[in-house]
Amino acid sequence: MIDIREADPTSDALRPVVQAHFAHSETAGPAESNHTMDADSLAGPGIRFWALYESDQPLGCGALKTLPDGTAEVKSVHIISQARGRGLARVMMNHLAELARDEGVSALVLETGAAHLTEYDAARKLYEALGYSYCEPIFGYTNDPNSAFMRLALEPGR
């Protein structure tokens, strides 16, 4: 059974999941375009972190960073390689959207790798399937040829 719960990204059980996400991002594109947060940053103010478990085994994670414009940025959605192909990233993304919608967030936004960075193809396809659309740089970012920015408007009570 899949269980998603708010968690501490610096815990011994979750640090390997966060580190796997960080390591993937480090190799997927140029360093100057890498906006991945480490475990300590994910535990910082204004960020909430969730872990996805199966039988108390952590399989993935995701976070929301509150932005001053009424939106929330999706951060660090990652499923460990052994658990991929089961739709768990979609489960996490839907969980984050439901939480944000219930809390009155106007939209979810995110930054991911641009189209020429093939390591991010699956992520972009998932975001597109979930209804995200491409947009201008989100709060806190500037134009970057290695970044794609996406937005999902959230309607209350949907």
N, CA, C and O atoms as a GROMACS GRO file, in nm:
protein
  632
    1MET      N    1   0.084  -0.118   0.000
    1MET     CA    2   0.000   0.000   0.000
    1MET      C    3   0.089   0.125   0.000
    1MET      O    4   0.188   0.133   0.073
    2ILE      N    5   0.052   0.222  -0.082
    2ILE     CA    6   0.126   0.347  -0.094
    2ILE      C    7   0.073   0.446   0.010
    2ILE      O    8  -0.047   0.462   0.028
    3ASP      N    9   0.166   0.510   0.078
    3ASP     CA   10   0.133   0.606   0.183
    3ASP      C   11   0.222   0.728   0.163
    3ASP      O   12   0.344   0.716   0.148
    4ILE      N   13   0.162   0.846   0.162
    4ILE     CA   14   0.238   0.970   0.151
    4ILE      C   15   0.220   1.047   0.280
    4ILE      O   16   0.108   1.072   0.325
    5ARG      N   17   0.334   1.086   0.339
    5ARG     CA   18   0.326   1.161   0.464
    5ARG      C   19   0.431   1.272   0.469
    5ARG      O   20   0.539   1.260   0.413
    6GLU      N   21   0.394   1.378   0.539
    6GLU     CA   22   0.489   1.486   0.559
    6GLU      C   23   0.607   1.430   0.638
    6GLU      O   24   0.588   1.352   0.731
    7ALA      N   25   0.727   1.471   0.600
    7ALA     CA   26   0.846   1.408   0.657
    7ALA      C   27   0.962   1.506   0.666
    7ALA      O   28   0.955   1.618   0.616
    8ASP      N   29   1.068   1.461   0.729
    8ASP     CA   30   1.191   1.538   0.744
    8ASP      C   31   1.292   1.489   0.639
    8ASP      O   32   1.339   1.376   0.647
    9PRO      N   33   1.327   1.574   0.542
    9PRO     CA   34   1.419   1.530   0.436
    9PRO      C   35   1.560   1.501   0.487
    9PRO      O   36   1.640   1.440   0.416
   10THR      N   37   1.592   1.545   0.609
   10THR     CA   38   1.726   1.520   0.664
   10THR      C   39   1.732   1.391   0.746
   10THR      O   40   1.838   1.356   0.798
   11SER      N   41   1.619   1.321   0.758
   11SER     CA   42   1.620   1.197   0.836
   11SER      C   43   1.707   1.092   0.768
   11SER      O   44   1.726   1.094   0.647
   12ASP      N   45   1.759   1.001   0.847
   12ASP     CA   46   1.846   0.896   0.794
   12ASP      C   47   1.774   0.813   0.688
   12ASP      O   48   1.835   0.770   0.590
   13ALA      N   49   1.644   0.789   0.707
   13ALA     CA   50   1.569   0.708   0.612
   13ALA      C   51   1.548   0.777   0.477
   13ALA      O   52   1.542   0.711   0.374
   14LEU      N   53   1.537   0.911   0.479
   14LEU     CA   54   1.504   0.983   0.356
   14LEU      C   55   1.623   1.048   0.288
   14LEU      O   56   1.617   1.080   0.169
   15ARG      N   57   1.729   1.069   0.360
   15ARG     CA   58   1.846   1.133   0.301
   15ARG      C   59   1.892   1.062   0.173
   15ARG      O   60   1.928   1.131   0.077
   16PRO      N   61   1.894   0.928   0.166
   16PRO     CA   62   1.936   0.863   0.040
   16PRO      C   63   1.843   0.895  -0.079
   16PRO      O   64   1.890   0.905  -0.192
   17VAL      N   65   1.715   0.910  -0.054
   17VAL     CA   66   1.621   0.944  -0.162
   17VAL      C   67   1.650   1.085  -0.213
   17VAL      O   68   1.656   1.108  -0.333
   18VAL      N   69   1.670   1.178  -0.121
   18VAL     CA   70   1.700   1.316  -0.158
   18VAL      C   71   1.835   1.322  -0.228
   18VAL      O   72   1.851   1.394  -0.328
   19GLN      N   73   1.932   1.249  -0.178
   19GLN     CA   74   2.064   1.248  -0.242
   19GLN      C   75   2.060   1.188  -0.382
   19GLN      O   76   2.132   1.234  -0.471
   20ALA      N   77   1.977   1.086  -0.403
   20ALA     CA   78   1.962   1.028  -0.538
   20ALA      C   79   1.904   1.131  -0.633
   20ALA      O   80   1.947   1.140  -0.748
   21HIS      N   81   1.807   1.209  -0.586
   21HIS     CA   82   1.750   1.315  -0.670
   21HIS      C   83   1.856   1.420  -0.702
   21HIS      O   84   1.868   1.464  -0.816
   22PHE      N   85   1.931   1.460  -0.602
   22PHE     CA   86   2.035   1.561  -0.621
   22PHE      C   87   2.141   1.511  -0.719
   22PHE      O   88   2.184   1.586  -0.807
   23ALA      N   89   2.182   1.386  -0.705
   23ALA     CA   90   2.284   1.328  -0.794
   23ALA      C   91   2.233   1.322  -0.938
   23ALA      O   92   2.308   1.351  -1.031
   24HIS      N   93   2.107   1.285  -0.956
   24HIS     CA   94   2.049   1.281  -1.091
   24HIS      C   95   2.052   1.419  -1.154
   24HIS      O   96   2.090   1.434  -1.270
   25SER      N   97   2.012   1.520  -1.079
   25SER     CA   98   2.008   1.656  -1.131
   25SER      C   99   2.147   1.709  -1.164
   25SER      O  100   2.164   1.785  -1.260
   26GLU      N  101   2.245   1.670  -1.085
   26GLU     CA  102   2.382   1.717  -1.110
   26GLU      C  103   2.436   1.669  -1.244
   26GLU      O  104   2.517   1.738  -1.307
   27THR      N  105   2.391   1.552  -1.288
   27THR     CA  106   2.443   1.496  -1.414
   27THR      C  107   2.353   1.524  -1.533
   27THR      O  108   2.392   1.497  -1.647
   28ALA      N  109   2.234   1.577  -1.512
   28ALA     CA  110   2.135   1.593  -1.619
   28ALA      C  111   2.149   1.722  -1.698
   28ALA      O  112   2.091   1.733  -1.806
   29GLY      N  113   2.223   1.818  -1.649
   29GLY     CA  114   2.236   1.946  -1.718
   29GLY      C  115   2.350   2.026  -1.660
   29GLY      O  116   2.415   1.983  -1.565
   30PRO      N  117   2.375   2.144  -1.717
   30PRO     CA  118   2.486   2.228  -1.668
   30PRO      C  119   2.465   2.275  -1.524
   30PRO      O  120   2.353   2.303  -1.482
   31ALA      N  121   2.574   2.284  -1.450
   31ALA     CA  122   2.569   2.321  -1.308
   31ALA      C  123   2.502   2.456  -1.286
   31ALA      O  124   2.429   2.473  -1.188
   32GLU      N  125   2.527   2.552  -1.375
   32GLU     CA  126   2.470   2.686  -1.355
   32GLU      C  127   2.317   2.689  -1.372
   32GLU      O  128   2.252   2.786  -1.336
   33SER      N  129   2.262   2.582  -1.426
   33SER     CA  130   2.116   2.574  -1.445
   33SER      C  131   2.050   2.476  -1.349
   33SER      O  132   1.931   2.448  -1.361
   34ASN      N  133   2.125   2.423  -1.255
   34ASN     CA  134   2.072   2.325  -1.160
   34ASN      C  135   2.015   2.398  -1.039
   34ASN      O  136   2.087   2.467  -0.966
   35HIS      N  137   1.885   2.383  -1.018
   35HIS     CA  138   1.815   2.449  -0.907
   35HIS      C  139   1.767   2.349  -0.802
   35HIS      O  140   1.676   2.379  -0.725
   36THR      N  141   1.827   2.231  -0.800
   36THR     CA  142   1.788   2.125  -0.708
   36THR      C  143   1.831   2.161  -0.566
   36THR      O  144   1.942   2.210  -0.544
   37MET      N  145   1.743   2.136  -0.472
   37MET     CA  146   1.771   2.165  -0.332
   37MET      C  147   1.823   2.040  -0.262
   37MET      O  148   1.775   1.930  -0.287
   38ASP      N  149   1.920   2.058  -0.173
   38ASP     CA  150   1.968   1.945  -0.094
   38ASP      C  151   1.875   1.926   0.026
   38ASP      O  152   1.781   2.003   0.046
   39ALA      N  153   1.902   1.822   0.104
   39ALA     CA  154   1.814   1.787   0.217
   39ALA      C  155   1.800   1.901   0.317
   39ALA      O  156   1.690   1.930   0.364
   40ASP      N  157   1.911   1.967   0.349
   40ASP     CA  158   1.904   2.077   0.446
   40ASP      C  159   1.820   2.192   0.393
   40ASP      O  160   1.744   2.253   0.469
   41SER      N  161   1.831   2.224   0.266
   41SER     CA  162   1.750   2.330   0.205
   41SER      C  163   1.602   2.292   0.204
   41SER      O  164   1.516   2.377   0.228
   42LEU      N  165   1.574   2.166   0.177
   42LEU     CA  166   1.435   2.119   0.175
   42LEU      C  167   1.371   2.123   0.314
   42LEU      O  168   1.248   2.121   0.327
   43ALA      N  169   1.453   2.127   0.416
   43ALA     CA  170   1.402   2.135   0.554
   43ALA      C  171   1.390   2.281   0.600
   43ALA      O  172   1.354   2.306   0.715
   44GLY      N  173   1.418   2.375   0.511
   44GLY     CA  174   1.419   2.516   0.545
   44GLY      C  175   1.281   2.578   0.554
   44GLY      O  176   1.180   2.513   0.526
   45PRO      N  177   1.277   2.706   0.594
   45PRO     CA  178   1.150   2.777   0.608
   45PRO      C  179   1.078   2.794   0.474
   45PRO      O  180   1.141   2.814   0.370
   46GLY      N  181   0.946   2.784   0.480
   46GLY     CA  182   0.864   2.804   0.361
   46GLY      C  183   0.856   2.684   0.269
   46GLY      O  184   0.798   2.692   0.161
   47ILE      N  185   0.914   2.572   0.311
   47ILE     CA  186   0.913   2.450   0.229
   47ILE      C  187   0.854   2.336   0.311
   47ILE      O  188   0.889   2.316   0.427
   48ARG      N  189   0.764   2.264   0.248
   48ARG     CA  190   0.706   2.144   0.310
   48ARG      C  191   0.743   2.025   0.224
   48ARG      O  192   0.737   2.031   0.101
   49PHE      N  193   0.781   1.916   0.288
   49PHE     CA  194   0.836   1.799   0.222
   49PHE      C  195   0.754   1.675   0.257
   49PHE      O  196   0.714   1.655   0.372
   50TRP      N  197   0.728   1.592   0.157
   50TRP     CA  198   0.654   1.466   0.176
   50TRP      C  199   0.736   1.351   0.121
   50TRP      O  200   0.812   1.366   0.025
   51ALA      N  201   0.718   1.236   0.184
   51ALA     CA  202   0.781   1.113   0.135
   51ALA      C  203   0.671   1.014   0.099
   51ALA      O  204   0.566   1.008   0.163
   52LEU      N  205   0.698   0.937  -0.004
   52LEU     CA  206   0.608   0.833  -0.052
   52LEU      C  207   0.665   0.700  -0.006
   52LEU      O  208   0.780   0.667  -0.035
   53TYR      N  209   0.584   0.624   0.066
   53TYR     CA  210   0.628   0.497   0.123
   53TYR      C  211   0.543   0.382   0.069
   53TYR      O  212   0.428   0.398   0.030
   54GLU      N  213   0.606   0.265   0.070
   54GLU     CA  214   0.535   0.139   0.051
   54GLU      C  215   0.588   0.045   0.158
   54GLU      O  216   0.707   0.014   0.160
   55SER      N  217   0.500   0.000   0.246
   55SER     CA  218   0.540  -0.085   0.358
   55SER      C  219   0.656  -0.024   0.437
   55SER      O  220   0.754  -0.092   0.469
   56ASP      N  221   0.644   0.103   0.467
   56ASP     CA  222   0.744   0.180   0.542
   56ASP      C  223   0.879   0.192   0.472
   56ASP      O  224   0.977   0.234   0.534
   57GLN      N  225   0.886   0.155   0.345
   57GLN     CA  226   1.008   0.173   0.265
   57GLN      C  227   0.992   0.300   0.183
   57GLN      O  228   0.899   0.308   0.102
   58PRO      N  229   1.079   0.401   0.201
   58PRO     CA  230   1.065   0.523   0.120
   58PRO      C  231   1.101   0.497  -0.026
   58PRO      O  232   1.208   0.446  -0.057
   59LEU      N  233   1.007   0.534  -0.114
   59LEU     CA  234   1.028   0.515  -0.258
   59LEU      C  235   1.041   0.646  -0.333
   59LEU      O  236   1.086   0.647  -0.448
   60GLY      N  237   1.004   0.756  -0.270
   60GLY     CA  238   1.009   0.883  -0.341
   60GLY      C  239   0.978   1.000  -0.250
   60GLY      O  240   0.954   0.985  -0.130
   61CYS      N  241   0.981   1.118  -0.312
   61CYS     CA  242   0.958   1.240  -0.235
   61CYS      C  243   0.904   1.350  -0.325
   61CYS      O  244   0.901   1.338  -0.448
   62GLY      N  245   0.864   1.457  -0.262
   62GLY     CA  246   0.818   1.578  -0.330
   62GLY      C  247   0.803   1.689  -0.228
   62GLY      O  248   0.785   1.662  -0.109
   63ALA      N  249   0.810   1.813  -0.273
   63ALA     CA  250   0.801   1.926  -0.181
   63ALA      C  251   0.727   2.042  -0.247
   63ALA      O  252   0.714   2.049  -0.369
   64LEU      N  253   0.678   2.131  -0.164
   64LEU     CA  254   0.616   2.256  -0.208
   64LEU      C  255   0.686   2.371  -0.139
   64LEU      O  256   0.705   2.371  -0.017
   65LYS      N  257   0.723   2.469  -0.218
   65LYS     CA  258   0.785   2.591  -0.167
   65LYS      C  259   0.685   2.704  -0.186
   65LYS      O  260   0.646   2.735  -0.298
   66THR      N  261   0.644   2.766  -0.077
   66THR     CA  262   0.549   2.877  -0.082
   66THR      C  263   0.615   2.999  -0.144
   66THR      O  264   0.725   3.037  -0.104
   67LEU      N  265   0.548   3.060  -0.242
   67LEU     CA  266   0.600   3.179  -0.308
   67LEU      C  267   0.514   3.300  -0.272
   67LEU      O  268   0.395   3.284  -0.246
   68PRO      N  269   0.572   3.419  -0.271
   68PRO     CA  270   0.499   3.538  -0.227
   68PRO      C  271   0.388   3.583  -0.323
   68PRO      O  272   0.309   3.670  -0.288
   69ASP      N  273   0.382   3.526  -0.443
   69ASP     CA  274   0.278   3.566  -0.538
   69ASP      C  275   0.151   3.482  -0.528
   69ASP      O  276   0.064   3.491  -0.616
   70GLY      N  277   0.139   3.400  -0.423
   70GLY     CA  278   0.020   3.317  -0.404
   70GLY      C  279   0.028   3.182  -0.471
   70GLY      O  280  -0.067   3.103  -0.464
   71THR      N  281   0.141   3.152  -0.534
   71THR     CA  282   0.161   3.022  -0.596
   71THR      C  283   0.253   2.939  -0.506
   71THR      O  284   0.306   2.989  -0.407
   72ALA      N  285   0.271   2.814  -0.542
   72ALA     CA  286   0.367   2.727  -0.474
   72ALA      C  287   0.449   2.656  -0.580
   72ALA      O  288   0.396   2.611  -0.682
   73GLU      N  289   0.578   2.647  -0.555
   73GLU     CA  290   0.668   2.581  -0.649
   73GLU      C  291   0.684   2.434  -0.611
   73GLU      O  292   0.714   2.401  -0.496
   74VAL      N  293   0.665   2.347  -0.708
   74VAL     CA  294   0.688   2.204  -0.690
   74VAL      C  295   0.839   2.183  -0.694
   74VAL      O  296   0.906   2.225  -0.788
   75LYS      N  297   0.892   2.116  -0.592
   75LYS     CA  298   1.035   2.090  -0.583
   75LYS      C  299   1.060   1.942  -0.556
   75LYS      O  300   0.981   1.875  -0.490
   76SER      N  301   1.170   1.893  -0.609
   76SER     CA  302   1.227   1.764  -0.570
   76SER      C  303   1.133   1.645  -0.579
   76SER      O  304   1.135   1.558  -0.492
   77VAL      N  305   1.050   1.639  -0.682
   77VAL     CA  306   0.971   1.518  -0.703
   77VAL      C  307   1.066   1.413  -0.761
   77VAL      O  308   1.124   1.432  -0.867
   78HIS      N  309   1.079   1.303  -0.688
   78HIS     CA  310   1.173   1.200  -0.729
   78HIS      C  311   1.122   1.064  -0.683
   78HIS      O  312   1.073   1.049  -0.571
   79ILE      N  313   1.135   0.966  -0.770
   79ILE     CA  314   1.105   0.827  -0.737
   79ILE      C  315   1.235   0.749  -0.756
   79ILE      O  316   1.301   0.764  -0.859
   80ILE      N  317   1.270   0.667  -0.658
   80ILE     CA  318   1.395   0.592  -0.671
   80ILE      C  319   1.388   0.500  -0.793
   80ILE      O  320   1.280   0.454  -0.830
   81SER      N  321   1.501   0.473  -0.853
   81SER     CA  322   1.505   0.401  -0.981
   81SER      C  323   1.437   0.264  -0.975
   81SER      O  324   1.373   0.223  -1.072
   82GLN      N  325   1.449   0.193  -0.864
   82GLN     CA  326   1.389   0.060  -0.852
   82GLN      C  327   1.236   0.064  -0.851
   82GLN      O  328   1.172  -0.039  -0.876
   83ALA      N  329   1.176   0.178  -0.825
   83ALA     CA  330   1.030   0.188  -0.814
   83ALA      C  331   0.967   0.261  -0.932
   83ALA      O  332   0.846   0.284  -0.932
   84ARG      N  333   1.045   0.297  -1.032
   84ARG     CA  334   0.991   0.372  -1.146
   84ARG      C  335   0.906   0.284  -1.235
   84ARG      O  336   0.917   0.161  -1.234
   85GLY      N  337   0.820   0.349  -1.314
   85GLY     CA  338   0.734   0.278  -1.407
   85GLY      C  339   0.603   0.232  -1.346
   85GLY      O  340   0.529   0.157  -1.410
   86ARG      N  341   0.574   0.274  -1.226
   86ARG     CA  342   0.451   0.234  -1.156
   86ARG      C  343   0.354   0.349  -1.139
   86ARG      O  344   0.249   0.332  -1.077
   87GLY      N  345   0.386   0.466  -1.194
   87GLY     CA  346   0.297   0.581  -1.181
   87GLY      C  347   0.308   0.653  -1.049
   87GLY      O  348   0.220   0.731  -1.014
   88LEU      N  349   0.415   0.630  -0.974
   88LEU     CA  350   0.428   0.691  -0.842
   88LEU      C  351   0.457   0.841  -0.849
   88LEU      O  352   0.415   0.915  -0.760
   89ALA      N  353   0.527   0.886  -0.951
   89ALA     CA  354   0.550   1.031  -0.965
   89ALA      C  355   0.415   1.102  -0.987
   89ALA      O  356   0.393   1.210  -0.934
   90ARG      N  357   0.328   1.041  -1.065
   90ARG     CA  358   0.194   1.096  -1.087
   90ARG      C  359   0.117   1.102  -0.954
   90ARG      O  360   0.049   1.200  -0.925
   91VAL      N  361   0.128   0.995  -0.874
   91VAL     CA  362   0.062   0.991  -0.743
   91VAL      C  363   0.112   1.107  -0.656
   91VAL      O  364   0.032   1.176  -0.593
   92MET      N  365   0.243   1.129  -0.654
   92MET     CA  366   0.299   1.238  -0.573
   92MET      C  367   0.254   1.374  -0.627
   92MET      O  368   0.213   1.461  -0.549
   93MET      N  369   0.259   1.393  -0.758
   93MET     CA  370   0.218   1.521  -0.817
   93MET      C  371   0.071   1.550  -0.787
   93MET      O  372   0.036   1.663  -0.755
   94ASN      N  373  -0.014   1.450  -0.797
   94ASN     CA  374  -0.157   1.469  -0.766
   94ASN      C  375  -0.176   1.502  -0.618
   94ASN      O  376  -0.261   1.584  -0.583
   95HIS      N  377  -0.099   1.438  -0.533
   95HIS     CA  378  -0.106   1.466  -0.388
   95HIS      C  379  -0.070   1.611  -0.361
   95HIS      O  380  -0.139   1.680  -0.286
   96LEU      N  381   0.039   1.658  -0.422
   96LEU     CA  382   0.082   1.797  -0.401
   96LEU      C  383  -0.023   1.895  -0.452
   96LEU      O  384  -0.050   1.996  -0.388
   97ALA      N  385  -0.083   1.865  -0.567
   97ALA     CA  386  -0.186   1.953  -0.623
   97ALA      C  387  -0.309   1.958  -0.532
   97ALA      O  388  -0.367   2.065  -0.511
   98GLU      N  389  -0.349   1.844  -0.480
   98GLU     CA  390  -0.466   1.839  -0.393
   98GLU      C  391  -0.441   1.919  -0.264
   98GLU      O  392  -0.528   1.995  -0.221
   99LEU      N  393  -0.325   1.902  -0.206
   99LEU     CA  394  -0.291   1.979  -0.085
   99LEU      C  395  -0.293   2.129  -0.113
   99LEU      O  396  -0.353   2.206  -0.038
  100ALA      N  397  -0.226   2.169  -0.221
  100ALA     CA  398  -0.218   2.311  -0.255
  100ALA      C  399  -0.357   2.369  -0.282
  100ALA      O  400  -0.389   2.479  -0.237
  101ARG      N  401  -0.438   2.295  -0.356
  101ARG     CA  402  -0.574   2.341  -0.386
  101ARG      C  403  -0.653   2.360  -0.258
  101ARG      O  404  -0.721   2.461  -0.241
  102ASP      N  405  -0.645   2.263  -0.166
  102ASP     CA  406  -0.718   2.270  -0.040
  102ASP      C  407  -0.672   2.388   0.046
  102ASP      O  408  -0.749   2.441   0.126
  103GLU      N  409  -0.548   2.430   0.028
  103GLU     CA  410  -0.493   2.541   0.106
  103GLU      C  411  -0.512   2.676   0.037
  103GLU      O  412  -0.468   2.779   0.088
  104GLY      N  413  -0.579   2.677  -0.080
  104GLY     CA  414  -0.609   2.802  -0.148
  104GLY      C  415  -0.497   2.858  -0.233
  104GLY      O  416  -0.500   2.975  -0.270
  105VAL      N  417  -0.399   2.776  -0.266
  105VAL     CA  418  -0.291   2.819  -0.354
  105VAL      C  419  -0.350   2.840  -0.494
  105VAL      O  420  -0.428   2.758  -0.541
  106SER      N  421  -0.313   2.949  -0.559
  106SER     CA  422  -0.373   2.982  -0.689
  106SER      C  423  -0.319   2.896  -0.803
  106SER      O  424  -0.391   2.869  -0.899
  107ALA      N  425  -0.193   2.854  -0.794
  107ALA     CA  426  -0.133   2.773  -0.900
  107ALA      C  427  -0.010   2.702  -0.847
  107ALA      O  428   0.056   2.749  -0.754
  108LEU      N  429   0.021   2.590  -0.908
  108LEU     CA  430   0.149   2.525  -0.887
  108LEU      C  431   0.238   2.562  -1.003
  108LEU      O  432   0.193   2.566  -1.118
  109VAL      N  433   0.364   2.590  -0.975
  109VAL     CA  434   0.461   2.625  -1.078
  109VAL      C  435   0.584   2.538  -1.057
  109VAL      O  436   0.607   2.485  -0.948
  110LEU      N  437   0.662   2.524  -1.163
  110LEU     CA  438   0.784   2.446  -1.150
  110LEU      C  439   0.885   2.485  -1.256
  110LEU      O  440   0.851   2.545  -1.359
  111GLU      N  441   1.009   2.449  -1.229
  111GLU     CA  442   1.119   2.463  -1.324
  111GLU      C  443   1.172   2.324  -1.348
  111GLU      O  444   1.193   2.248  -1.253
  112THR      N  445   1.194   2.289  -1.474
  112THR     CA  446   1.251   2.160  -1.510
  112THR      C  447   1.346   2.182  -1.627
  112THR      O  448   1.360   2.294  -1.677
  113GLY      N  449   1.411   2.076  -1.671
  113GLY     CA  450   1.504   2.088  -1.781
  113GLY      C  451   1.434   2.115  -1.913
  113GLY      O  452   1.325   2.064  -1.939
  114ALA      N  453   1.499   2.197  -1.996
  114ALA     CA  454   1.445   2.233  -2.128
  114ALA      C  455   1.447   2.112  -2.221
  114ALA      O  456   1.507   2.009  -2.191
  115ALA      N  457   1.380   2.126  -2.335
  115ALA     CA  458   1.359   2.015  -2.428
  115ALA      C  459   1.488   1.949  -2.475
  115ALA      O  460   1.489   1.829  -2.500
  116HIS      N  461   1.596   2.025  -2.489
  116HIS     CA  462   1.720   1.964  -2.536
  116HIS      C  463   1.791   1.880  -2.429
  116HIS      O  464   1.888   1.811  -2.459
  117LEU      N  465   1.745   1.886  -2.305
  117LEU     CA  466   1.799   1.804  -2.197
  117LEU      C  467   1.712   1.680  -2.184
  117LEU      O  468   1.615   1.678  -2.108
  118THR      N  469   1.747   1.576  -2.258
  118THR     CA  470   1.661   1.457  -2.269
  118THR      C  471   1.639   1.384  -2.137
  118THR      O  472   1.545   1.306  -2.125
  119GLU      N  473   1.725   1.407  -2.038
  119GLU     CA  474   1.706   1.344  -1.906
  119GLU      C  475   1.572   1.385  -1.843
  119GLU      O  476   1.522   1.317  -1.754
  120TYR      N  477   1.515   1.496  -1.890
  120TYR     CA  478   1.390   1.547  -1.834
  120TYR      C  479   1.269   1.519  -1.921
  120TYR      O  480   1.160   1.570  -1.893
  121ASP      N  481   1.284   1.439  -2.026
  121ASP     CA  482   1.172   1.409  -2.116
  121ASP      C  483   1.053   1.349  -2.041
  121ASP      O  484   0.939   1.394  -2.059
  122ALA      N  485   1.077   1.248  -1.959
  122ALA     CA  486   0.967   1.183  -1.887
  122ALA      C  487   0.897   1.280  -1.793
  122ALA      O  488   0.775   1.278  -1.781
  123ALA      N  489   0.974   1.364  -1.726
  123ALA     CA  490   0.914   1.461  -1.634
  123ALA      C  491   0.824   1.559  -1.709
  123ALA      O  492   0.711   1.584  -1.669
  124ARG      N  493   0.876   1.613  -1.820
  124ARG     CA  494   0.795   1.709  -1.896
  124ARG      C  495   0.668   1.642  -1.949
  124ARG      O  496   0.561   1.703  -1.947
  125LYS      N  497   0.677   1.518  -1.996
  125LYS     CA  498   0.558   1.446  -2.045
  125LYS      C  499   0.455   1.429  -1.934
  125LYS      O  500   0.335   1.445  -1.957
  126LEU      N  501   0.502   1.396  -1.815
  126LEU     CA  502   0.410   1.381  -1.701
  126LEU      C  503   0.343   1.513  -1.670
  126LEU      O  504   0.221   1.518  -1.654
  127TYR      N  505   0.420   1.621  -1.660
  127TYR     CA  506   0.362   1.751  -1.628
  127TYR      C  507   0.261   1.793  -1.733
  127TYR      O  508   0.154   1.846  -1.700
  128GLU      N  509   0.292   1.771  -1.860
  128GLU     CA  510   0.198   1.805  -1.966
  128GLU      C  511   0.069   1.723  -1.951
  128GLU      O  512  -0.040   1.777  -1.964
  129ALA      N  513   0.082   1.592  -1.923
  129ALA     CA  514  -0.035   1.506  -1.906
  129ALA      C  515  -0.121   1.548  -1.787
  129ALA      O  516  -0.242   1.528  -1.787
  130LEU      N  517  -0.059   1.608  -1.686
  130LEU     CA  518  -0.132   1.654  -1.568
  130LEU      C  519  -0.195   1.792  -1.588
  130LEU      O  520  -0.263   1.842  -1.498
  131GLY      N  521  -0.174   1.852  -1.704
  131GLY     CA  522  -0.238   1.979  -1.734
  131GLY      C  523  -0.150   2.101  -1.717
  131GLY      O  524  -0.198   2.214  -1.734
  132TYR      N  525  -0.024   2.083  -1.685
  132TYR     CA  526   0.067   2.197  -1.674
  132TYR      C  527   0.091   2.254  -1.814
  132TYR      O  528   0.096   2.180  -1.912
  133SER      N  529   0.106   2.386  -1.821
  133SER     CA  530   0.138   2.450  -1.948
  133SER      C  531   0.268   2.529  -1.931
  133SER      O  532   0.302   2.572  -1.821
  134TYR      N  533   0.337   2.547  -2.041
  134TYR     CA  534   0.463   2.621  -2.039
  134TYR      C  535   0.433   2.768  -2.016
  134TYR      O  536   0.332   2.821  -2.063
  135CYS      N  537   0.523   2.834  -1.943
  135CYS     CA  538   0.502   2.974  -1.908
  135CYS      C  539   0.637   3.046  -1.902
  135CYS      O  540   0.742   2.986  -1.921
  136GLU      N  541   0.630   3.173  -1.875
  136GLU     CA  542   0.750   3.254  -1.856
  136GLU      C  543   0.817   3.212  -1.725
  136GLU      O  544   0.758   3.137  -1.647
  137PRO      N  545   0.940   3.256  -1.700
  137PRO     CA  546   1.006   3.221  -1.574
  137PRO      C  547   0.919   3.252  -1.454
  137PRO      O  548   0.852   3.355  -1.448
  138ILE      N  549   0.922   3.162  -1.359
  138ILE     CA  550   0.842   3.176  -1.238
  138ILE      C  551   0.918   3.261  -1.136
  138ILE      O  552   1.035   3.293  -1.155
  139PHE      N  553   0.849   3.296  -1.028
  139PHE     CA  554   0.906   3.381  -0.924
  139PHE      C  555   1.042   3.326  -0.881
  139PHE      O  556   1.055   3.208  -0.850
  140GLY      N  557   1.143   3.414  -0.879
  140GLY     CA  558   1.276   3.377  -0.833
  140GLY      C  559   1.370   3.327  -0.940
  140GLY      O  560   1.486   3.298  -0.911
  141TYR      N  561   1.323   3.315  -1.064
  141TYR     CA  562   1.406   3.265  -1.174
  141TYR      C  563   1.414   3.369  -1.286
  141TYR      O  564   1.333   3.461  -1.292
  142THR      N  565   1.513   3.353  -1.371
  142THR     CA  566   1.525   3.434  -1.491
  142THR      C  567   1.529   3.340  -1.611
  142THR      O  568   1.542   3.219  -1.595
  143ASN      N  569   1.518   3.396  -1.731
  143ASN     CA  570   1.528   3.314  -1.851
  143ASN      C  571   1.658   3.236  -1.850
  143ASN      O  572   1.764   3.288  -1.815
  144ASP      N  573   1.649   3.109  -1.887
  144ASP     CA  574   1.765   3.021  -1.892
  144ASP      C  575   1.738   2.923  -2.006
  144ASP      O  576   1.635   2.855  -2.005
  145PRO      N  577   1.827   2.913  -2.103
  145PRO     CA  578   1.804   2.823  -2.215
  145PRO      C  579   1.797   2.676  -2.175
  145PRO      O  580   1.753   2.592  -2.253
  146ASN      N  581   1.841   2.644  -2.054
  146ASN     CA  582   1.838   2.506  -2.007
  146ASN      C  583   1.718   2.476  -1.919
  146ASN      O  584   1.704   2.364  -1.869
  147SER      N  585   1.631   2.574  -1.900
  147SER     CA  586   1.514   2.557  -1.813
  147SER      C  587   1.384   2.570  -1.891
  147SER      O  588   1.373   2.647  -1.986
  148ALA      N  589   1.288   2.491  -1.848
  148ALA     CA  590   1.150   2.505  -1.893
  148ALA      C  591   1.068   2.536  -1.768
  148ALA      O  592   1.089   2.476  -1.662
  149PHE      N  593   0.976   2.630  -1.780
  149PHE     CA  594   0.891   2.670  -1.668
  149PHE      C  595   0.747   2.630  -1.701
  149PHE      O  596   0.702   2.646  -1.814
  150MET      N  597   0.677   2.578  -1.600
  150MET     CA  598   0.542   2.529  -1.623
  150MET      C  599   0.452   2.574  -1.508
  150MET      O  600   0.497   2.603  -1.398
  151ARG      N  601   0.321   2.578  -1.539
  151ARG     CA  602   0.222   2.629  -1.444
  151ARG      C  603   0.095   2.546  -1.455
  151ARG      O  604   0.054   2.507  -1.564
  152LEU      N  605   0.032   2.521  -1.339
  152LEU     CA  606  -0.096   2.455  -1.333
  152LEU      C  607  -0.188   2.540  -1.245
  152LEU      O  608  -0.169   2.549  -1.124
  153ALA      N  609  -0.288   2.604  -1.308
  153ALA     CA  610  -0.385   2.682  -1.231
  153ALA      C  611  -0.468   2.588  -1.145
  153ALA      O  612  -0.509   2.481  -1.191
  154LEU      N  613  -0.493   2.627  -1.021
  154LEU     CA  614  -0.571   2.544  -0.928
  154LEU      C  615  -0.705   2.612  -0.903
  154LEU      O  616  -0.710   2.728  -0.861
  155GLU      N  617  -0.810   2.540  -0.928
  155GLU     CA  618  -0.944   2.591  -0.902
  155GLU      C  619  -0.992   2.536  -0.769
  155GLU      O  620  -0.988   2.415  -0.749
  156PRO      N  621  -1.037   2.622  -0.678
  156PRO     CA  622  -1.084   2.574  -0.548
  156PRO      C  623  -1.198   2.472  -0.563
  156PRO      O  624  -1.285   2.487  -0.649
  157GLY      N  625  -1.194   2.370  -0.478
  157GLY     CA  626  -1.302   2.273  -0.475
  157GLY      C  627  -1.318   2.187  -0.597
  157GLY      O  628  -1.422   2.123  -0.614
  158ARG      N  629  -1.218   2.184  -0.682
  158ARG     CA  630  -1.228   2.101  -0.802
  158ARG      C  631  -1.212   1.956  -0.774
  158ARG      O  632  -1.218   1.874  -0.866
   0.00000   0.00000   0.00000
